[in-house]
């Protein structure tokens, strides 16, 4: 199968969970022997219009990101590539127009990745989101929370699939536990991180023997560190900043409890990794966070709605035996992730044949 991705921004341009997800998918497809093309803004040096990298062919639609002609230029390029499936994203919804017409010219169905919730607004941008939700043969969301957002933008719920981001179970099995806290938190430290809820709970948890590792950096880090000092728990809470995936997994394998308090999360990838590493999980419920979806049916998971419930959950979690690896998450490894997308592609092709 030949798959053409349309994404002006890639993991080579910027960091982002949605970009990393597409990069993993492209790599998995290439490793399985499929032909993979990525239509994007140029990120490599030199003048070639195409660039081969790790089994994937990148096509420069524009020289820089943000150029207004990306969408009209990508349509004829897709016709020349002649893919079996066109795979675009809702990150820049206006680009879905070019991806769809390129798919029409190539006779290929359109699949759209919808990673983050988007509010349907008035004007051209709102119209573009509604178009991006309605026109693809299939839309893929990482969680039920995001699927609801796609449907609110007008998508047919029957054409929206939920595919959790895959994790590297082989890496998790072979990683040696690192040196960190019994309790671990991992996220960009911004206003949405809501770390203060955990810090308040830990302050009430002083009588117990614990220490906590906070992974991540961001504009709110200084405020959170100051709060830990004010609560007199700074000697038991270590802020370690940004860490690689390998180092985060090592810290998860050492920890007993992973706590997720963020108010907005499209897909809690580090929570899933920590669960696979055997951590007991505590998730603070928020309407705009999908994290609770990973723990709502698990005996080794707790949901909380306040600092008081977090404290009770921390006490209860201490009585649950820790696992070295949770084999249940083999169903969420990268092979399963790829197979789920291949099923979506086949459904899109079948729908194209039908109509």
C-alpha positions as CSV (number, residue, x, y, z in Angstrom):
1,X,0.0,0.0,0.0
2,X,1.2,3.5,-0.8
3,X,0.2,6.1,1.8
4,X,0.7,9.9,1.3
5,X,0.6,12.0,4.4
6,X,-0.3,15.7,4.1
7,X,1.1,17.6,7.0
8,X,2.8,21.0,6.5
9,X,4.5,20.6,10.0
10,X,6.3,17.4,10.9
11,X,8.2,16.0,13.9
12,X,11.3,17.4,12.1
13,X,9.9,20.9,12.4
14,X,8.5,21.0,15.9
15,X,7.6,19.0,19.0
16,X,4.1,17.9,19.5
17,X,2.3,14.7,20.5
18,X,0.2,14.8,17.3
19,X,3.4,15.1,15.2
20,X,5.2,12.4,17.1
21,X,2.2,10.1,16.6
22,X,2.3,10.6,12.8
23,X,6.0,10.1,12.7
24,X,5.7,6.8,14.5
25,X,2.9,5.7,12.1
26,X,5.0,6.6,9.1
27,X,8.0,4.7,10.5
28,X,5.8,1.6,11.3
29,X,4.3,1.6,7.8
30,X,7.8,1.9,6.2
31,X,9.2,-0.9,8.4
32,X,6.3,-3.2,7.3
33,X,7.2,-2.6,3.6
34,X,4.6,0.0,2.7
35,X,5.5,3.0,0.5
36,X,5.3,6.2,2.5
37,X,5.3,9.8,1.2
38,X,5.0,12.9,3.3
39,X,3.9,16.2,1.7
40,X,5.2,19.0,4.0
41,X,7.2,22.2,4.2
42,X,10.9,21.6,3.6
43,X,12.9,20.8,6.7
44,X,16.1,19.5,5.2
45,X,19.0,21.4,3.9
46,X,19.7,22.0,0.2
47,X,17.5,22.4,-2.9
48,X,16.1,18.9,-3.7
49,X,12.3,18.8,-3.8
50,X,12.3,15.3,-2.4
51,X,14.3,13.8,0.4
52,X,14.6,10.2,1.5
53,X,15.0,9.7,5.2
54,X,14.7,6.4,7.1
55,X,12.6,4.7,4.5
56,X,10.2,7.7,4.1
57,X,10.1,10.0,1.1
58,X,9.5,13.7,2.0
59,X,8.2,16.1,-0.6
60,X,8.7,19.9,-0.2
61,X,5.3,21.5,-1.0
62,X,6.6,24.9,0.2
63,X,10.1,26.1,1.3
64,X,8.7,27.4,4.6
65,X,5.8,26.7,6.9
66,X,2.9,29.2,6.8
67,X,3.0,29.9,3.1
68,X,-0.5,30.5,1.8
69,X,-0.2,28.3,-1.3
70,X,0.4,25.0,0.5
71,X,-3.1,23.6,0.0
72,X,-3.4,24.4,-3.8
73,X,0.1,23.1,-4.4
74,X,-0.4,19.8,-2.6
75,X,-3.3,18.6,-4.9
76,X,-1.3,18.2,-8.1
77,X,1.6,16.7,-6.1
78,X,-0.7,14.0,-4.7
79,X,-1.9,13.2,-8.2
80,X,1.7,12.7,-9.3
81,X,2.5,10.5,-6.2
82,X,-0.6,8.4,-7.0
83,X,-1.2,7.0,-3.5
84,X,-3.7,4.3,-2.4
85,X,-4.7,6.5,0.6
86,X,-4.2,10.2,1.5
87,X,-3.8,10.8,5.2
88,X,-4.0,14.4,6.4
89,X,-4.5,16.2,9.8
90,X,-6.8,18.8,11.3
91,X,-3.8,20.8,12.7
92,X,-4.2,23.3,9.9
93,X,-7.8,22.6,8.7
94,X,-7.5,24.6,5.5
95,X,-5.0,22.1,4.2
96,X,-7.7,19.4,4.2
97,X,-9.1,21.1,1.1
98,X,-5.9,20.5,-0.9
99,X,-5.6,16.9,0.5
100,X,-9.2,16.1,-0.5
101,X,-8.9,17.4,-4.0
102,X,-5.5,15.7,-4.4
103,X,-7.1,12.5,-3.3
104,X,-9.9,13.0,-5.8
105,X,-7.4,13.5,-8.6
106,X,-5.4,10.4,-7.6
107,X,-8.6,8.3,-7.0
108,X,-7.6,7.8,-3.4
109,X,-9.8,8.0,-0.3
110,X,-9.0,10.6,2.4
111,X,-8.3,9.8,6.1
112,X,-8.0,12.7,8.6
113,X,-6.2,12.5,11.9
114,X,-8.0,14.7,14.5
115,X,-5.7,14.8,17.5
116,X,-6.9,17.8,19.5
117,X,-10.5,19.0,20.2
118,X,-11.4,22.1,18.2
119,X,-14.4,24.3,18.8
120,X,-16.5,25.0,15.7
121,X,-16.3,28.8,15.4
122,X,-17.8,31.3,12.9
123,X,-15.9,32.5,9.9
124,X,-13.4,30.8,7.6
125,X,-11.6,28.8,10.3
126,X,-14.9,27.3,11.7
127,X,-15.9,26.5,8.1
128,X,-12.6,24.8,7.6
129,X,-13.0,22.6,10.7
130,X,-16.5,21.6,9.7
131,X,-15.2,20.7,6.2
132,X,-12.3,18.7,7.8
133,X,-14.8,16.8,10.0
134,X,-17.3,16.0,7.2
135,X,-15.4,15.4,4.0
136,X,-12.9,12.6,4.7
137,X,-13.9,9.0,4.3
138,X,-12.6,8.2,7.8
139,X,-11.6,10.4,10.7
140,X,-9.3,9.0,13.4
141,X,-9.2,10.4,17.0
142,X,-6.9,9.2,19.9
143,X,-9.7,9.1,22.5
144,X,-13.4,9.2,22.9
145,X,-13.1,12.7,24.3
146,X,-11.7,13.9,21.0
147,X,-14.2,11.8,19.0
148,X,-17.0,13.8,20.7
149,X,-15.3,17.0,19.5
150,X,-15.2,15.7,15.9
151,X,-18.9,14.9,16.0
152,X,-19.7,18.3,17.4
153,X,-18.0,19.7,14.3
154,X,-20.4,17.7,12.1
155,X,-18.7,14.4,11.5
156,X,-20.7,11.2,11.1
157,X,-19.9,9.2,14.2
158,X,-19.9,6.0,12.3
159,X,-16.9,7.3,10.3
160,X,-14.8,8.3,13.4
161,X,-12.5,5.6,14.8
162,X,-10.7,5.8,18.1
163,X,-7.1,4.6,17.8
164,X,-4.9,5.1,21.0
165,X,-1.3,6.1,20.3
166,X,0.9,3.0,20.3
167,X,3.7,2.4,22.8
168,X,7.0,0.5,22.5
169,X,6.4,-2.5,24.8
170,X,9.7,-4.1,23.9
171,X,11.5,-0.9,25.2
172,X,9.4,-1.0,28.4
173,X,10.2,-4.6,29.0
174,X,14.0,-4.1,28.6
175,X,14.4,-0.8,30.4
176,X,16.1,-0.8,33.8
177,X,14.3,1.1,36.6
178,X,15.9,4.6,37.2
179,X,16.5,6.5,40.3
180,X,13.4,8.5,41.2
181,X,10.4,8.9,43.4
182,X,7.7,6.5,44.5
183,X,5.2,8.9,43.0
184,X,5.7,10.4,39.5
185,X,4.0,13.1,37.5
186,X,4.9,13.9,33.9
187,X,3.7,16.7,31.7
188,X,4.5,20.1,30.3
189,X,4.3,22.5,33.3
190,X,1.8,25.1,32.1
191,X,-1.5,26.3,33.5
192,X,-3.4,23.2,32.3
193,X,-1.0,20.9,34.2
194,X,-2.9,21.6,37.4
195,X,0.0,20.3,39.4
196,X,-1.1,22.3,42.5
197,X,-3.8,19.7,43.1
198,X,-1.2,17.0,43.5
199,X,1.1,19.2,45.6
200,X,-1.8,20.0,48.0
201,X,-2.6,16.3,48.3
202,X,1.1,15.5,49.0
203,X,1.1,18.1,51.7
204,X,-1.7,16.2,53.5
205,X,0.2,13.0,52.9
206,X,3.2,14.1,55.0
207,X,2.8,11.4,57.6
208,X,3.6,8.7,55.1
209,X,7.0,7.8,53.7
210,X,7.1,9.0,50.1
211,X,9.0,11.1,47.6
212,X,7.8,12.4,44.3
213,X,9.4,13.1,40.9
214,X,8.0,15.8,38.6
215,X,9.0,15.4,35.0
216,X,8.6,18.3,32.6
217,X,9.3,22.0,32.1
218,X,7.3,25.0,31.1
219,X,6.2,28.5,32.0
220,X,4.5,27.5,35.3
221,X,7.5,25.5,36.7
222,X,8.8,28.3,38.9
223,X,5.3,28.8,40.4
224,X,5.0,25.1,41.1
225,X,8.4,24.9,42.7
226,X,7.6,27.9,44.9
227,X,4.3,26.2,45.9
228,X,6.2,23.1,47.0
229,X,8.5,25.2,49.2
230,X,5.5,27.1,50.7
231,X,3.8,23.7,51.5
232,X,7.1,22.6,53.1
233,X,7.4,19.5,50.9
234,X,10.2,20.7,48.6
235,X,12.7,18.3,50.2
236,X,10.4,15.4,49.0
237,X,9.5,16.7,45.6
238,X,12.2,16.7,42.9
239,X,11.6,18.6,39.7
240,X,13.8,17.0,37.0
241,X,12.8,19.0,33.9
242,X,12.4,17.6,30.4
243,X,13.5,14.0,30.0
244,X,13.7,11.7,26.9
245,X,11.2,8.9,26.5
246,X,13.8,6.4,27.5
247,X,14.5,8.3,30.7
248,X,10.8,8.8,31.5
249,X,10.2,5.1,31.1
250,X,13.0,4.3,33.5
251,X,11.5,6.6,36.1
252,X,8.0,5.1,35.5
253,X,9.5,1.6,36.1
254,X,10.9,2.7,39.4
255,X,7.8,4.4,40.6
256,X,4.8,2.9,42.4
257,X,2.1,5.5,41.6
258,X,1.6,7.7,38.5
259,X,-0.6,10.8,39.1
260,X,-2.4,12.7,36.2
261,X,-4.1,16.0,37.1
262,X,-4.1,17.9,33.9
263,X,-7.2,19.7,32.9
264,X,-6.8,19.2,29.1
265,X,-5.4,16.1,27.5
266,X,-6.2,14.7,24.1
267,X,-4.4,11.5,24.9
268,X,-2.4,10.7,28.1
269,X,0.5,9.0,26.4
270,X,2.8,9.1,29.4
271,X,0.0,7.7,31.6
272,X,-0.3,4.8,29.2
273,X,3.4,4.2,29.3
274,X,3.4,4.3,33.2
275,X,0.5,1.9,33.3
276,X,2.4,-0.5,31.0
277,X,5.4,-0.1,33.4
278,X,3.3,-1.5,36.2
279,X,2.4,1.8,38.0
280,X,-0.8,2.1,39.9
281,X,-2.6,5.2,38.4
282,X,-4.5,8.1,39.9
283,X,-6.3,10.4,37.5
284,X,-8.1,13.6,38.5
285,X,-11.3,13.8,36.3
286,X,-11.8,16.8,34.0
287,X,-14.3,17.1,31.2
288,X,-11.7,18.2,28.7
289,X,-9.2,15.5,29.6
290,X,-9.3,11.9,28.1
291,X,-7.0,10.5,30.8
292,X,-9.8,8.8,32.8
293,X,-10.5,6.7,29.7
294,X,-7.3,4.7,30.4
295,X,-8.2,3.8,34.0
296,X,-12.0,3.8,34.3
297,X,-12.3,0.0,33.9
298,X,-9.0,-0.9,35.7
299,X,-8.8,-2.2,39.2
300,X,-5.3,-0.7,39.4
301,X,-6.6,2.8,38.6
302,X,-8.3,5.5,40.7
303,X,-10.3,8.5,39.6
304,X,-10.5,11.6,41.8
305,X,-12.3,14.9,41.7
306,X,-10.6,16.8,44.5
307,X,-7.4,17.0,46.6
308,X,-9.1,15.1,49.4
309,X,-10.0,12.2,47.0
310,X,-6.4,12.3,45.7
311,X,-5.1,11.8,49.3
312,X,-7.5,8.8,49.9
313,X,-6.4,7.4,46.5
314,X,-2.7,7.7,47.4
315,X,-3.3,5.8,50.6
316,X,-5.2,3.1,48.8
317,X,-2.7,2.8,46.0
318,X,0.0,2.1,48.5
319,X,-1.7,-1.2,49.3
320,X,-1.8,-2.4,45.7
321,X,1.1,-4.6,44.6
322,X,3.3,-3.1,41.9
323,X,3.9,-4.9,38.6
324,X,7.2,-4.9,36.7
325,X,5.3,-4.8,33.4
326,X,1.5,-4.9,32.7
327,X,1.1,-7.4,29.8
328,X,-2.4,-6.1,29.1
329,X,-0.8,-3.2,27.2
330,X,0.5,-5.5,24.6
331,X,-2.9,-4.7,23.0
332,X,-1.7,-1.1,22.7
333,X,1.8,-1.7,21.3
334,X,3.0,-0.3,18.0
335,X,2.1,-3.4,16.0
336,X,-1.5,-3.1,17.2
337,X,-1.4,0.7,16.5
338,X,-0.3,0.0,12.9
339,X,-2.9,-2.7,12.4
340,X,-5.7,-0.4,13.6
341,X,-4.6,2.2,11.0
342,X,-4.4,-0.4,8.3
343,X,-8.0,-1.4,9.1
344,X,-9.0,2.3,8.8
345,X,-7.3,2.6,5.4
346,X,-9.1,-0.6,4.2
347,X,-12.4,0.8,5.4
348,X,-11.7,4.1,3.6
349,X,-10.8,2.2,0.4
350,X,-14.0,0.1,0.7
351,X,-16.1,3.2,1.1
352,X,-14.5,4.8,-1.9
353,X,-15.2,1.7,-4.0
354,X,-18.8,1.6,-2.8
355,X,-19.5,5.2,-3.8
